[in-house]
Amino acid sequence: MTEVIKPKIGEYKRHLLICTGPRCAQDGAAQALFDSLGDKFKAAGLNDGALRVKRSRVSCFAACKGGPVMCVQPDGTWYYNVTPDNMDRIIEQHLVAGQPVADLVFHQGPGDCHE
């Protein structure tokens, strides 16, 4: 019988879920956003340490307007219109400083969105 190996994931403070499905954003904008995050996280100090952020692609949130759409967990904060400039605001204000960018939030689920 084959042994199942338990996976490991490094510690992280927040997890970004980004819809990269074709109905959310046109012309691959959501995938481009996802691809840009490695460099953006590194520049903001979010690639390791106490503020480390993990990112994952999601195929569909069933919230298909105003994309790219992104959810920040465990805060339960849902963002729309996550353009490169808006992502920079989210990184600076929410992921680093702990304050959601209110004008980009379209839903606040359960979770503590304050430091």
C-alpha positions as a Markdown table, in Angstrom:
| # | Residue | x | y | z |
|---|---|---|---|---|
| 1 | Met | 0.0 | 0.0 | 0.0 |
| 2 | Thr | 1.2 | 3.5 | -0.9 |
| 3 | Glu | 1.8 | 5.8 | 2.0 |
| 4 | Val | 0.1 | 9.2 | 1.8 |
| 5 | Ile | 2.4 | 12.0 | 2.7 |
| 6 | Lys | 1.0 | 14.9 | 4.7 |
| 7 | Pro | 1.8 | 18.2 | 2.9 |
| 8 | Lys | 3.4 | 21.2 | 4.6 |
| 9 | Ile | 2.8 | 24.9 | 4.1 |
| 10 | Gly | 4.9 | 27.7 | 5.6 |
| 11 | Glu | 3.3 | 30.1 | 8.1 |
| 12 | Tyr | 1.4 | 33.0 | 6.7 |
| 13 | Lys | -0.8 | 35.9 | 8.0 |
| 14 | Arg | -3.2 | 36.2 | 5.1 |
| 15 | His | -4.3 | 34.2 | 2.1 |
| 16 | Leu | -5.4 | 35.9 | -1.1 |
| 17 | Leu | -7.8 | 34.0 | -3.3 |
| 18 | Ile | -7.9 | 35.5 | -6.8 |
| 19 | Cys | -10.5 | 34.6 | -9.4 |
| 20 | Thr | -8.7 | 33.9 | -12.7 |
| 21 | Gly | -11.8 | 32.6 | -14.5 |
| 22 | Pro | -12.7 | 34.0 | -17.9 |
| 23 | Arg | -16.0 | 35.7 | -16.8 |
| 24 | Cys | -14.4 | 37.8 | -14.1 |
| 25 | Ala | -12.0 | 39.9 | -16.1 |
| 26 | Gln | -11.2 | 40.4 | -19.8 |
| 27 | Asp | -8.0 | 39.7 | -21.7 |
| 28 | Gly | -6.2 | 37.7 | -18.9 |
| 29 | Ala | -6.1 | 40.6 | -16.5 |
| 30 | Ala | -6.8 | 38.4 | -13.5 |
| 31 | Gln | -4.0 | 36.0 | -14.4 |
| 32 | Ala | -1.6 | 39.0 | -15.0 |
| 33 | Leu | -2.6 | 40.3 | -11.5 |
| 34 | Phe | -1.8 | 36.9 | -10.0 |
| 35 | Asp | 1.5 | 36.7 | -11.8 |
| 36 | Ser | 2.5 | 40.2 | -10.6 |
| 37 | Leu | 2.1 | 39.4 | -6.9 |
| 38 | Gly | 5.4 | 37.7 | -6.3 |
| 39 | Asp | 7.4 | 40.8 | -7.1 |
| 40 | Lys | 4.8 | 43.1 | -5.3 |
| 41 | Phe | 4.9 | 41.0 | -2.2 |
| 42 | Lys | 8.7 | 40.9 | -2.1 |
| 43 | Ala | 8.9 | 44.7 | -2.5 |
| 44 | Ala | 6.4 | 45.2 | 0.4 |
| 45 | Gly | 8.0 | 42.6 | 2.7 |
| 46 | Leu | 5.1 | 40.2 | 2.4 |
| 47 | Asn | 7.0 | 37.2 | 1.0 |
| 48 | Asp | 8.3 | 36.0 | 4.4 |
| 49 | Gly | 8.1 | 36.8 | 8.1 |
| 50 | Ala | 5.2 | 37.8 | 10.2 |
| 51 | Leu | 3.2 | 39.5 | 7.4 |
| 52 | Arg | 3.7 | 36.7 | 4.8 |
| 53 | Val | 0.9 | 36.4 | 2.3 |
| 54 | Lys | 0.0 | 33.3 | 0.4 |
| 55 | Arg | -1.9 | 33.5 | -2.9 |
| 56 | Ser | -4.0 | 31.0 | -4.8 |
| 57 | Arg | -6.0 | 31.0 | -8.0 |
| 58 | Val | -9.7 | 30.2 | -7.9 |
| 59 | Ser | -11.6 | 29.3 | -11.1 |
| 60 | Cys | -14.9 | 31.0 | -10.1 |
| 61 | Phe | -16.4 | 32.7 | -7.1 |
| 62 | Ala | -19.8 | 33.1 | -8.8 |
| 63 | Ala | -19.4 | 36.9 | -8.4 |
| 64 | Cys | -18.7 | 37.6 | -12.0 |
| 65 | Lys | -18.9 | 41.4 | -12.4 |
| 66 | Gly | -16.3 | 44.1 | -11.7 |
| 67 | Gly | -13.3 | 41.8 | -11.8 |
| 68 | Pro | -10.6 | 41.0 | -11.2 |
| 69 | Val | -12.2 | 39.8 | -7.9 |
| 70 | Met | -10.2 | 38.9 | -4.9 |
| 71 | Cys | -10.9 | 37.6 | -1.3 |
| 72 | Val | -8.5 | 38.2 | 1.6 |
| 73 | Gln | -8.7 | 35.5 | 4.3 |
| 74 | Pro | -9.0 | 35.1 | 7.2 |
| 75 | Asp | -10.4 | 38.7 | 7.1 |
| 76 | Gly | -13.3 | 37.8 | 4.9 |
| 77 | Thr | -12.8 | 41.0 | 2.8 |
| 78 | Trp | -13.9 | 40.8 | -0.9 |
| 79 | Tyr | -12.5 | 43.3 | -3.4 |
| 80 | Tyr | -13.5 | 44.1 | -6.9 |
| 81 | Asn | -11.8 | 46.1 | -9.7 |
| 82 | Val | -8.4 | 44.9 | -8.5 |
| 83 | Thr | -6.4 | 46.7 | -11.1 |
| 84 | Pro | -2.6 | 46.9 | -10.7 |
| 85 | Asp | -2.9 | 50.4 | -9.1 |
| 86 | Asn | -5.7 | 49.2 | -6.8 |
| 87 | Met | -3.7 | 46.1 | -5.8 |
| 88 | Asp | -0.9 | 48.5 | -4.8 |
| 89 | Arg | -3.4 | 50.3 | -2.5 |
| 90 | Ile | -4.6 | 47.0 | -1.1 |
| 91 | Ile | -1.0 | 45.8 | -0.4 |
| 92 | Glu | -0.1 | 49.1 | 1.4 |
| 93 | Gln | -3.3 | 49.8 | 3.3 |
| 94 | His | -4.7 | 46.3 | 4.0 |
| 95 | Leu | -1.9 | 43.7 | 3.8 |
| 96 | Val | 0.7 | 45.9 | 5.5 |
| 97 | Ala | -1.2 | 48.4 | 7.6 |
| 98 | Gly | -4.3 | 46.2 | 8.4 |
| 99 | Gln | -7.0 | 48.5 | 7.1 |
| 100 | Pro | -9.3 | 47.4 | 4.3 |
| 101 | Val | -9.6 | 49.7 | 1.3 |
| 102 | Ala | -13.2 | 50.6 | 1.8 |
| 103 | Asp | -14.0 | 52.0 | -1.7 |
| 104 | Leu | -12.9 | 48.7 | -3.3 |
| 105 | Val | -14.8 | 46.3 | -0.9 |
| 106 | Phe | -18.0 | 44.8 | -2.2 |
| 107 | His | -18.6 | 42.3 | 0.6 |
| 108 | Gln | -17.3 | 41.8 | 4.1 |
| 109 | Gly | -17.8 | 38.3 | 5.4 |
| 110 | Pro | -17.1 | 36.9 | 8.8 |
| 111 | Gly | -13.6 | 37.5 | 10.1 |
| 112 | Asp | -11.6 | 40.1 | 12.0 |
| 113 | Cys | -10.4 | 42.6 | 9.4 |
| 114 | His | -8.5 | 44.7 | 12.0 |
| 115 | Glu | -5.0 | 44.1 | 13.4 |
